């Protein structure tokens, strides 16, 4: 029974390891893009506040909020994958 369990879990461990590595690369790329993107959104929001264009301020704030949500969800997915790997090992 232990041999069958090891045979079944081995491919799952390999797939989760590859997914963990890919998510880590995606998160690193997101951090670079988010740094520049959030800076740009902040500048545009400040300009919109100065010109009193409130709809644009709302749009920029919504985009920034969406970016934060995507970053948090990516990190959460990585935590789920790593906890799954720990359970299988």
NORDAMO-V825968 format. One record per residue. N is the residue number from 0. SS is DSSP state (@ for helix, = for strand, . for the rest). BURIAL is I if it has 16 or more other C-alpha atoms within 10 Angstrom, else O. D_CENTER is the distance of its C-alpha to the mean C-alpha in Angstrom with 1 decimal. Layout:
[[N,SS,BURIAL,D_CENTER] [N,SS,BURIAL,D_CENTER]]
//
This chain:
[[0,.,O,38.0] [1,@,O,36.0] [2,@,O,36.2] [3,@,O,34.9] [4,@,O,32.0] [5,@,O,31.1] [6,@,O,31.5] [7,@,O,29.3] [8,@,O,26.4] [9,@,O,26.5] [10,@,O,24.8] [11,@,O,22.2] [12,@,I,21.4] [13,@,O,21.4] [14,@,O,18.9] [15,@,I,16.5] [16,@,I,17.0] [17,@,O,16.2] [18,@,I,13.0] [19,@,I,12.0] [20,@,O,13.0] [21,@,O,11.2] [22,@,I,7.7] [23,@,O,8.8] [24,@,O,10.0] [25,@,O,7.2] [26,@,I,5.3] [27,@,O,8.9] [28,@,O,9.5] [29,@,I,6.9] [30,@,O,8.6] [31,@,O,11.9] [32,@,O,11.5] [33,@,I,10.4] [34,@,O,13.3] [35,@,O,15.8] [36,@,I,14.6] [37,@,I,14.8] [38,@,O,18.1] [39,@,O,19.4] [40,@,I,18.6] [41,@,I,20.4] [42,@,O,23.3] [43,@,O,23.7] [44,@,I,23.5] [45,@,O,26.2] [46,@,O,28.3] [47,@,I,28.0] [48,@,O,29.2] [49,@,O,32.0] [50,.,O,33.1] [51,.,O,32.6] [52,.,O,30.6] [53,@,O,28.8] [54,@,O,27.3] [55,@,O,25.4] [56,@,I,24.3] [57,@,O,22.9] [58,@,O,21.1] [59,@,I,19.5] [60,@,I,18.6] [61,@,O,17.1] [62,@,O,15.0] [63,@,I,13.8] [64,@,O,13.1] [65,@,O,11.2] [66,@,I,9.0] [67,@,O,8.6] [68,@,O,8.0] [69,@,O,5.1] [70,@,I,3.6] [71,@,O,5.5] [72,@,O,5.0] [73,@,I,2.4] [74,@,I,4.9] [75,@,O,7.4] [76,@,O,7.5] [77,@,I,8.1] [78,@,O,10.6] [79,@,O,12.2] [80,@,I,12.8] [81,@,I,14.3] [82,@,O,16.4] [83,@,O,17.6] [84,@,I,18.6] [85,@,O,20.5] [86,@,O,22.3] [87,@,O,23.4] [88,.,O,24.7]]
//
